[in-house]
Amino acid sequence: MLKALSVSIVFAVTSLPANAFAPAIFTASTPLPSTTQLHAENGIWNTAGSFGKGKFRFYNGLQSYMEPFPDEDRELYPEMFKLPKGVYELPLAKPCGILFEEIEPKRGVYVQGLVEGGNAARQGVLQDGDVLIGVTAIQISGAKWERRMIPAKKFGFDLVVSAIGSNEEKWGCDNVILMVERPGEADREEVDKFLEFFEPPSDTPWKLPV
């Protein structure tokens, strides 16, 4: 069934648990994921005491997010400092005006169409058939919060809507950032390797059961 992503739907979906986007919590002794080879200070995933602090607490686009990394990393891992071929990142004001269709039941969504005159259509980047592979989401812990780019290739429609809806003005968000893969242009293996950098550690609530 075709599903239009609009303000009314974003705020109507309440079936997900309150901790669907719970804060990342792990100890300082917990190792970073083996796929994350860059040498950022403390990694990109904050420890429990550092949650809501530091240089990686708010994702506002790949270029600004990667600024803290030293030149050494840029030389060693140049592929991590640019989007893979066929991958597009776009900030969108809500309502997005995107018609999403699930690829499989509750697993993966693609752009079936755009609402005429909507924000996505006016921006002119998204195309029919683009596959959603990442979306910014907010995590809250007490008075602290973070916004991260979360891999979304396994997200069903409801989880996509929940993630998009979490990007609220009260958390400093004037947009939601989507990352899409364009079939026919992108190398799936290259994209999957790129997304490993954003994959939450397995022992934190950021790791969603999908």
N, C-alpha and C positions, 0 to 999 in steps of 0.2 A: 504494500500500500504506500502510495506517495505521501510524504510527510513534509510539510512546509515549516521551516524554522522561522518563527516569528516571535514577537514579544509575548503574545498571549500564550504560546506553547512553552516558551522558555520558563515562564514563571508558574505555569500550571503543573509541570512535572514535579511530583513530590514522592514518587514511589521508591526512589533510591534512599538508602540509609543516610543519616545525617553525617556519618563519617566517610561518605563515599570519596571525599577529597580531604582526608584527615592529615595532620601534620607529619612531616618526616621526623622520626625519632630513632636514633641509634647512638651507641656509645662511641667515644673517641677512638676506641680500640678496633671498631668495626672497619675492615678493609674496604676500600672503594671497589666498585665492580671491576673485574679484570679487563673489561672492554674499554674502560675509561683510562686512557694512558697519558692524558695531558697532566701537567704538573701545576695546576692552580693551587693557591693557598687553601689548604683544608679540603680540596676537592670542591665540586659544585653542590654537594649534598651536605647541608648543615647538620652538626651534631645536635643533640637535644638541647643543650644549653645555648647553642648558637642559632636555634631556629628563629627565623624572622629577622636575622641580622646578616651583615656582610654584603659582598659584591654580587652575589648570585640570588638574592632574595626576590628580585622582580625581573621577569623576562619581558623585554620590550623590543625584541628583534634580535636576530643572530649577531649582527655586526656589533651592537653595543654590548651584548651579553659576553662576547668573546674578548672584549678589550682588556680585561685583567690578565690574560695569559701572556707570558713572556715571549720575546722573539724566538727563544729556543724552541718553544712548542710550535710556533708558526713555521719554522724551518723543518721540524721533524714530522709534523702532521698537517701539511698545508690543506689536505682535503677536508679537515674539520672546520676550517675557517671560511668556508663558502658552501652554499647550497649545492647539492649534487645536480647534475644535468637533469632537467625535467621535473625538478622540485621547485615549488613556488611558495613563498611566505607572504601573507597579506594581512595587514591590520584592518579590521572592519568595525565600524560602529554598529551597534544593535538598534533595531532588528536587522539581521544580516540579509534577509531576503534570499535564502538558499533553499532549494527543494532537495532534500537528502533522501536517498533510497538505500536500504540495507543491502549489502552484498550477499550475506547469508543471514538467517535469523539471529539477531543480537550479536552480529560479528561483522564489523566493517561497514562503512558507508561511502557512497560516492555521490557526486553532484548530478542529480537527474535533470535539474533545470534551475533557472534563476527567476525570481519575481521581477516582472517588468517594472522598471523605475526604482527598484530596491537598491540598497547600498552596494551589494555585490555586483549587480548589473551595471551600476554607474561607475564603479571602479574599473571594470573592464579586464580583470585578470583571470577570474575563474572561467572554466569552460565545462560544458556538459561532459560527463565521464571522468572528471578529475576525482581522485580518491583521497579522502581525508587521511593523513598520516600523523598529524600532530595538532594539538590545540592547547592554548594556555588555560590553566585552571588555578583557582585560589585554594590554599590550605590555611586553616585557622587553628590556632592553639592558644586559648585564653585571649590575651590582648595582642598576641603576635600573629602575623600572617605572612604568607609568601605567594608569589605568582610564578609558576613554572610552565615550561613547555613540556607537555606530556605526550609520548607516543600514543597514537589513537587508532592504529590499524586494526585493533581487535575490539574497538568500542562499538557497541550497538547504538541505535538511534537515541534511546533514553539517556545513556551515559554521555553521549555527545552533547545533548541538550543541557544536561546538568553541568557539564564542564563549561560550556559557553555561558550559561546563565550565572555562573559563579564570578565572572569578570564584572563586578559591580563598581559603580562610582565610589562607594564608601571605602573600597580598598584601593583607591587611586587609579582605577581603570577607566579610560575613556574609549577603550576598544577591546576586542578579543582578537587574538592573533591565530590564524589558521595556517597550517602547513599542508600542502597537497602535492600529490604525485600525479603526473600526467602520463597515462599509458601511451606507449609508442615513442615517448621521448626519454623516459627514465629507465635506468638500469636497476632492476629490483634488488639485486644483490648489493649494489653500491648504496642504495637508499637504506636498506636494512642495516648495513654496517654503520652508516651515518647516524641512524636513530638510536643505536646502542648507547651513544654518548648521553642521551637524554633519558635512558631507561632508569627508573627508580631502583634503589637497592632492594633486594628481595625481603629484607627483614624490617622494612618500614611500612607504615600504613599508606605511603605514597604508592606502593605497589598494589595496584587494583586487581581484584580476582577476575581477570578476563584473559 
